[in-house]
Amino acid sequence: MSRYPELKGKVALITGAGRAGGLGEGIARRLAAEGCRVVVTDIGHVRGAEMPASAVGSNEALEQVAAAIVAEGGDCTAITLDVLEEAQVQAAIADVVARFGGLDILVNNAGIGYLMKPIIEMEASEWDAVLGVNLRGGFLCMKHAAKAMIAQGRGGRIVNIASQAAKSAFPFASAYCSSKHGLVGLTRVGAVELGQHGITVNAICPNHVTTGLGAWQNEYFAKAQGVSVEEYLAAMRKRIPLGRPGLPDDTAAACAFLCSDDANYVTGEAMNVSGGEENH
Ligand SMILES: NC(=O)c1ccc[n+]([C@@H]2O[C@H](COP(=O)([O-])OP(=O)(O)OC[C@H]3O[C@@H](n4cnc5c(N)ncnc54)[C@H](O)[C@@H]3O)[C@@H](O)[C@H]2O)c1
């Protein structure tokens, strides 16, 4: 579906987009359908003792995401990128600029949401792992993308995938909530600093989406509440005014809007995509 013809040919880099069914993949598909030249990136390997292999976008999975988008007629390239490594971030952005003639859109989507524990049981190393990817990683990518966009002199769009946890508290998610609240703070500062260069910076705050990460969270919270996953999901549906959890397409649509000319005057916002749950 193409709704925003002005996005045709724009170069978009998306982090953490190497897992089929994830939000990053959904965003990549949508931006490719809008005609963007999409670069999907992901870490490709396990990093640190805190990261289960099941949560990693492997290089094979990343290549598959890119191949599926190309098979649908999109323009998509895969690059391995660990957002915690500043030299890699810098090199990946320089590579994109050299290969595609610039960078117009950065979507900071990489995130860790599986290290959930009560505060009194949370290890400092687990806290650091979550804050590292979700906040420091977003900062590093924003820093180098913004430098490239400023040098190009044609503006740009930065979209940070935050969460409902950027605005509300969820038990056992101290690091996750803190990182996502922080990401909204970074979004607001980015908007203030980069507006003069025609770069907008916004965040999207989705509620639950049953991606790989989302499915893990369902199991965790169901167990913590002593209910089945189905009972947990039924209660979730009941408290969401629009009656269903989010879908990757919902976040992808918000992202396409924020990258479009219709959002030319929107910056520093943290947009809820939560079926009304966040206001409930
Ligand atoms: N699923 C939800 O319910 C939900 C809701 C709100 C916000 N979010 C946010 O959306 C984003 C995507 O989540 P998802 O549900 O698609 O999960 P996901 O696990 O499918 O995607 C996260 C990706 O981040 C990657 N990643 C982890 N560490 C990395 C690093 N150092 N460098 C590069 N990539 C790294 C992983 O490999 C993975 O592919 C996350 O930021 C998450 O916090 C998810």
The ligand as an SDF file (V2000), in Angstrom:
LIG
                    3D

 44 48  0  0  0  0  0  0  0  0999 V2000
    6.1510   -6.2580   21.0610 N   0  0  0  0  0  0  0  0  0  0  0  0
    5.6280   -5.3330   21.8280 C   0  0  0  0  0  0  0  0  0  0  0  0
    4.6330   -5.5560   22.5090 O   0  0  0  0  0  0  0  0  0  0  0  0
    6.2360   -3.9630   21.9050 C   0  0  0  0  0  0  0  0  0  0  0  0
    5.4590   -2.9360   22.4350 C   0  0  0  0  0  0  0  0  0  0  0  0
    6.0040   -1.6600   22.5140 C   0  0  0  0  0  0  0  0  0  0  0  0
    7.2810   -1.4150   22.0690 C   0  0  0  0  0  0  0  0  0  0  0  0
    8.0260   -2.4420   21.5510 N   0  0  0  0  0  0  0  0  0  0  0  0
    9.3840   -2.1190   21.0920 C   0  0  0  0  0  0  0  0  0  0  0  0
    9.4630   -2.3750   19.7120 O   0  0  0  0  0  0  0  0  0  0  0  0
   10.7990   -2.7030   19.3490 C   0  0  0  0  0  0  0  0  0  0  0  0
   10.7950   -4.0130   18.5690 C   0  0  0  0  0  0  0  0  0  0  0  0
   10.3080   -5.0350   19.4070 O   0  0  0  0  0  0  0  0  0  0  0  0
    9.7170   -6.4240   18.8800 P   0  0  0  0  0  0  0  0  0  0  0  0
    8.5460   -6.7220   19.7300 O   0  0  0  0  0  0  0  0  0  0  0  0
    9.5800   -6.4030   17.4150 O   0  0  0  0  0  0  0  0  0  0  0  0
   10.8630   -7.4010   19.3810 O   0  0  0  0  0  0  0  0  0  0  0  0
   11.9810   -8.2380   18.6380 P   0  0  0  0  0  0  0  0  0  0  0  0
   12.6830   -8.9750   19.7200 O   0  0  0  0  0  0  0  0  0  0  0  0
   11.4100   -8.9940   17.5130 O   0  0  0  0  0  0  0  0  0  0  0  0
   12.9370   -7.1040   18.0520 O   0  0  0  0  0  0  0  0  0  0  0  0
   13.9800   -6.5400   18.7500 C   0  0  0  0  0  0  0  0  0  0  0  0
   15.2270   -6.6750   17.9190 C   0  0  0  0  0  0  0  0  0  0  0  0
   16.2830   -5.9190   18.5410 O   0  0  0  0  0  0  0  0  0  0  0  0
   17.4660   -6.6200   18.2160 C   0  0  0  0  0  0  0  0  0  0  0  0
   18.5960   -6.2280   19.0770 N   0  0  0  0  0  0  0  0  0  0  0  0
   18.8240   -6.5580   20.3590 C   0  0  0  0  0  0  0  0  0  0  0  0
   20.0150   -6.0710   20.7620 N   0  0  0  0  0  0  0  0  0  0  0  0
   20.5400   -5.4140   19.6880 C   0  0  0  0  0  0  0  0  0  0  0  0
   21.7360   -4.6970   19.4610 C   0  0  0  0  0  0  0  0  0  0  0  0
   22.6830   -4.5580   20.4210 N   0  0  0  0  0  0  0  0  0  0  0  0
   21.9420   -4.1560   18.2300 N   0  0  0  0  0  0  0  0  0  0  0  0
   21.0320   -4.2940   17.2540 C   0  0  0  0  0  0  0  0  0  0  0  0
   19.8710   -4.9620   17.4050 N   0  0  0  0  0  0  0  0  0  0  0  0
   19.6340   -5.5170   18.6140 C   0  0  0  0  0  0  0  0  0  0  0  0
   17.1300   -8.0930   18.3430 C   0  0  0  0  0  0  0  0  0  0  0  0
   18.0640   -8.9040   17.6460 O   0  0  0  0  0  0  0  0  0  0  0  0
   15.7160   -8.1260   17.7610 C   0  0  0  0  0  0  0  0  0  0  0  0
   15.7130   -8.4880   16.3960 O   0  0  0  0  0  0  0  0  0  0  0  0
   11.5850   -2.7860   20.6660 C   0  0  0  0  0  0  0  0  0  0  0  0
   12.2770   -1.5720   20.8580 O   0  0  0  0  0  0  0  0  0  0  0  0
   10.4870   -2.9550   21.6980 C   0  0  0  0  0  0  0  0  0  0  0  0
   10.8750   -2.4760   22.9660 O   0  0  0  0  0  0  0  0  0  0  0  0
    7.5210   -3.7090   21.4480 C   0  0  0  0  0  0  0  0  0  0  0  0
  1  2  1  0
  2  3  2  0
  2  4  1  0
  4  5  1  0
  4 44  2  0
  5  6  2  0
  6  7  1  0
  7  8  2  0
  8  9  1  0
  8 44  1  0
  9 10  1  0
  9 42  1  0
 10 11  1  0
 11 12  1  0
 11 40  1  0
 12 13  1  0
 13 14  1  0
 14 15  2  0
 14 16  1  0
 14 17  1  0
 17 18  1  0
 18 19  2  0
 18 20  1  0
 18 21  1  0
 21 22  1  0
 22 23  1  0
 23 24  1  0
 23 38  1  0
 24 25  1  0
 25 26  1  0
 25 36  1  0
 26 27  1  0
 26 35  1  0
 27 28  2  0
 28 29  1  0
 29 30  1  0
 29 35  2  0
 30 31  1  0
 30 32  2  0
 32 33  1  0
 33 34  2  0
 34 35  1  0
 36 37  1  0
 36 38  1  0
 38 39  1  0
 40 41  1  0
 40 42  1  0
 42 43  1  0
M  CHG  2   8   1  16  -1
M  END
$$$$
